[in-house]
Amino acid sequence: MQQRIALVTGGTRGIGAAISLALKAKGYKVIANYHQNHETAENFQKQHSIDVYSWDVSNYDDCQSAIQKITKEHGEISTLVHNAGITKDSFFHKMSPVMWNEVIQTNLSSCFNMVHPLIDSMRQKGFGRIIMLSSINALKGQMGQVNYCAAKAGIIGFSKALALETASKGITVNVIAPGYTDTEMVRSVPENVLEKIIAQIPVGRLGRADEIAACVAFLAGDDAGFITGETLNINGGQYLS
C-alpha cells in the first residue's frame, strides 16, 4: 500500500506534536503545520525528521496555497488532523469584537479553510480521514471562554454534518474532545489553580498528550472505517456526555 500522507495543523507543539509523532510511528508521511513559532518548528523538524510548513489556518487563501504546495511536493493528503487553535479569554461583558472574531476565525472558520481544499480529492479517491480537535469545554462550558466554547462546539456540529455528506465516499469525520492535558500551556497555569483543576478529574491527574495522540492514530486507521460523526471524550471522567 502506498504510504499515506497525514497533515496535522498545530503539529509541532503540545498535543499536536504528539499526534505528529504517533502518526509517523504508524508509518504515515507526516506534514506538520505551524504559524509563528519558527524556532520551535525548526527544532521539531530537525529532531524528528517531520516536514513543517508555516501558514495561518484562519486565512482561506493561505490554506489553499499551502495544501497545493504540499500536494505538489509530497502527494495527495489522505488524512487531516485539525488541531490548531488559540484562546483569547475574557468574561463576555469585557470581550472585544476582535477577541471574538480571532478565536472564531482560527478555531472554527479554519475547519472550512482546511477541509474545503482537500475534500474533492478525498471524494475522488474514495478514502479520507478527517479528525477534528475540540475540547471538554465545548461540551460543559467554561467561564471566560464564550468565544472558545462556541468555536469548539461548532466544530462538533460541522463534523457531524460533514460525516453524513461524505460517509458514502469512504471518508470518515470524527472529533476528539480532550480534557485538561499535561502540556506546556496547562502547566503554565498557577499551581493553586492547577490543583483545583486536577481535584475535579476523577482519575486524579492530567491527561497525557500521547494518550490523545493514540486515539487520533486509531481513528485515522483502517480499523476505524465504521466510525464517523462521533465525538470521543478523553477527559478522565471530568465530564460525561
C-alpha positions as CSV (number, residue, x, y, z in Angstrom):
1,M,0.0,0.0,0.0
2,Q,1.2,3.5,-0.9
3,Q,2.4,5.5,2.1
4,R,-0.5,7.7,3.3
5,I,0.1,11.4,3.9
6,A,-1.2,13.0,7.0
7,L,-1.4,16.7,7.6
8,V,-1.5,17.9,11.3
9,T,-2.3,21.5,12.0
10,G,-0.6,23.0,15.0
11,G,1.5,19.9,14.7
12,T,4.8,21.0,16.3
13,R,3.9,21.6,19.9
14,G,1.9,20.0,22.7
15,I,-0.9,17.7,21.7
16,G,-0.2,18.4,18.0
17,A,3.4,17.3,18.3
18,A,2.4,14.1,20.0
19,I,-0.1,13.4,17.2
20,S,2.5,14.0,14.5
21,L,4.9,11.6,16.2
22,A,2.2,8.9,16.7
23,L,1.2,9.0,13.1
24,K,4.8,8.9,11.9
25,A,5.2,5.8,14.2
26,K,2.3,4.2,12.3
27,G,4.0,4.7,9.0
28,Y,2.4,7.9,7.7
29,K,4.3,10.6,5.9
30,V,3.5,13.4,8.3
31,I,3.4,17.1,7.4
32,A,3.1,19.4,10.4
33,N,1.6,22.9,10.2
34,Y,2.5,25.8,12.5
35,H,2.1,29.5,12.3
36,Q,4.6,31.8,14.1
37,N,6.9,29.9,16.4
38,H,9.6,29.3,13.8
39,E,12.3,28.2,16.2
40,T,10.2,25.5,17.9
41,A,9.1,24.2,14.5
42,E,12.6,24.1,13.1
43,N,13.8,22.2,16.1
44,F,10.9,19.8,15.8
45,Q,11.7,19.2,12.2
46,K,15.4,18.5,12.9
47,Q,14.7,16.3,15.9
48,H,12.0,14.1,14.3
49,S,12.6,14.4,10.5
50,I,9.0,15.7,10.0
51,D,8.5,18.3,7.4
52,V,7.0,21.6,8.7
53,Y,5.1,24.3,6.8
54,S,4.0,27.7,8.2
55,W,0.7,29.3,7.3
56,D,-2.3,30.9,9.0
57,V,-5.3,28.5,9.2
58,S,-7.7,31.4,9.7
59,N,-6.9,32.5,6.1
60,Y,-8.6,30.5,3.3
61,D,-6.1,31.6,0.6
62,D,-3.2,30.6,2.8
63,C,-4.6,27.2,3.4
64,Q,-5.4,26.6,-0.2
65,S,-1.9,27.6,-1.3
66,A,-0.2,25.5,1.4
67,I,-2.2,22.4,0.5
68,Q,-1.5,22.8,-3.2
69,K,2.3,23.1,-2.4
70,I,2.3,20.1,-0.1
71,T,0.3,18.0,-2.7
72,K,2.8,19.0,-5.4
73,E,5.8,18.2,-3.2
74,H,4.6,15.1,-1.4
75,G,1.4,13.8,-3.0
76,E,-2.3,13.8,-2.1
77,I,-3.2,14.2,1.6
78,S,-5.4,11.4,2.8
79,T,-5.6,12.3,6.5
80,L,-6.2,15.6,8.1
81,V,-5.9,16.2,11.8
82,H,-7.0,19.7,12.5
83,N,-5.6,20.6,15.9
84,A,-4.6,24.3,15.5
85,G,-6.4,26.8,17.8
86,I,-6.0,29.8,20.0
87,T,-7.6,31.3,23.1
88,K,-8.5,34.9,23.9
89,D,-10.1,34.5,27.3
90,S,-12.3,37.2,28.9
91,F,-15.6,37.4,30.6
92,F,-18.2,38.1,27.9
93,H,-19.1,41.6,29.0
94,K,-15.4,42.6,28.6
95,M,-14.8,40.7,25.4
96,S,-14.0,42.8,22.4
97,P,-15.2,42.0,18.8
98,V,-11.5,41.4,17.9
99,M,-11.2,38.7,20.7
100,W,-14.4,37.1,19.4
101,N,-13.6,37.2,15.8
102,E,-10.0,36.0,16.1
103,V,-11.0,32.9,18.1
104,I,-13.9,32.1,15.8
105,Q,-11.8,32.5,12.7
106,T,-8.8,30.5,13.9
107,N,-10.7,27.7,15.7
108,L,-13.9,27.3,13.7
109,S,-13.7,29.0,10.3
110,S,-10.4,27.2,9.9
111,C,-12.4,24.0,9.6
112,F,-13.8,25.2,6.3
113,N,-10.4,26.6,5.3
114,M,-8.6,23.4,5.8
115,V,-11.2,20.8,4.7
116,H,-12.6,22.6,1.6
117,P,-9.4,22.4,-0.5
118,L,-9.0,18.7,0.4
119,I,-12.5,17.3,0.1
120,D,-12.7,16.9,-3.6
121,S,-9.6,14.8,-3.9
122,M,-10.7,12.6,-0.9
123,R,-14.1,12.1,-2.6
124,Q,-12.4,11.1,-5.9
125,K,-10.1,8.6,-4.2
126,G,-12.9,7.1,-2.2
127,F,-11.0,7.5,1.0
128,G,-10.3,10.1,3.7
129,R,-9.8,10.6,7.4
130,I,-10.7,13.9,8.9
131,I,-10.2,14.3,12.7
132,M,-11.0,17.5,14.4
133,L,-9.8,18.5,17.9
134,S,-12.5,20.1,20.0
135,S,-12.5,20.4,23.8
136,I,-14.2,19.4,27.0
137,N,-15.2,23.0,27.3
138,A,-17.3,22.7,24.1
139,L,-19.5,20.2,26.0
140,K,-19.6,21.6,29.5
141,G,-18.9,25.3,29.0
142,Q,-16.3,27.4,30.8
143,M,-16.5,30.9,32.3
144,G,-14.3,33.4,30.5
145,Q,-14.4,31.3,27.3
146,V,-17.6,32.1,25.5
147,N,-15.7,32.6,22.2
148,Y,-13.6,29.4,22.6
149,C,-16.5,27.3,23.7
150,A,-18.7,28.5,20.8
151,A,-16.0,27.7,18.3
152,K,-15.1,24.3,19.7
153,A,-18.8,23.3,19.9
154,G,-19.2,24.5,16.3
155,I,-16.5,22.0,15.3
156,I,-18.7,19.2,16.6
157,G,-21.7,20.3,14.5
158,F,-19.5,20.9,11.5
159,S,-18.1,17.4,11.8
160,K,-21.5,15.6,12.2
161,A,-22.9,17.2,9.1
162,L,-19.8,16.6,7.0
163,A,-19.7,13.0,8.2
164,L,-23.2,12.4,6.8
165,E,-22.3,14.0,3.5
166,T,-19.1,12.0,3.0
167,A,-19.8,8.6,4.5
168,S,-20.7,7.0,1.2
169,K,-17.4,8.2,-0.3
170,G,-15.2,6.3,2.2
171,I,-14.4,9.4,4.2
172,T,-14.9,9.4,8.0
173,V,-15.1,12.6,10.0
174,N,-14.7,12.4,13.8
175,V,-13.9,14.7,16.7
176,I,-11.6,14.3,19.7
177,A,-12.6,16.4,22.8
178,P,-9.6,16.3,25.2
179,G,-9.9,17.4,28.8
180,Y,-7.1,19.1,30.7
181,T,-3.9,17.6,29.3
182,D,-0.3,17.9,30.6
183,T,1.1,20.4,28.1
184,E,3.3,23.5,28.4
185,M,0.2,25.7,28.2
186,V,-1.6,23.9,31.1
187,R,1.5,23.7,33.2
188,S,1.8,27.5,32.9
189,V,-1.5,27.8,35.0
190,P,-0.7,28.9,38.6
191,E,-0.1,25.9,40.8
192,N,-3.0,26.5,43.2
193,V,-5.4,26.8,40.2
194,L,-4.0,23.6,38.6
195,E,-4.5,21.7,41.9
196,K,-8.2,22.7,41.8
197,I,-8.5,21.5,38.2
198,I,-6.9,18.1,39.0
199,A,-9.2,17.7,42.0
200,Q,-12.2,17.8,39.6
201,I,-10.8,15.0,37.5
202,P,-12.0,11.6,38.8
203,V,-8.8,9.7,37.7
204,G,-6.8,12.2,39.7
205,R,-4.4,13.5,37.1
206,L,-4.0,15.4,33.9
207,G,-4.2,13.6,30.6
208,R,-1.1,12.9,28.6
209,A,-0.6,14.2,25.1
210,D,0.4,10.7,23.9
211,E,-3.0,9.4,25.2
212,I,-4.8,11.8,22.9
213,A,-2.5,11.0,20.0
214,A,-3.1,7.3,20.4
215,C,-6.8,7.9,19.9
216,V,-6.2,10.0,16.8
217,A,-4.0,7.4,15.3
218,F,-6.8,4.8,15.8
219,L,-9.4,7.0,14.2
220,A,-7.0,7.6,11.3
221,G,-6.5,3.9,10.6
222,D,-8.4,1.3,8.6
223,D,-9.9,-0.3,11.7
224,A,-11.9,2.8,12.4
225,G,-13.7,2.8,9.0
226,F,-17.1,2.2,10.6
227,I,-16.8,5.1,13.0
228,T,-17.9,8.5,11.7
229,G,-19.7,11.6,13.1
230,E,-18.6,10.7,16.6
231,T,-17.0,12.8,19.4
232,L,-14.6,10.9,21.6
233,N,-14.3,12.4,25.0
234,I,-10.8,12.0,26.7
235,N,-11.1,13.7,30.0
236,G,-10.5,11.3,32.8
237,G,-14.2,11.3,33.7
238,Q,-14.3,15.0,34.4
239,Y,-17.4,15.4,32.1
240,L,-19.6,12.6,30.9
241,S,-21.9,13.3,28.0
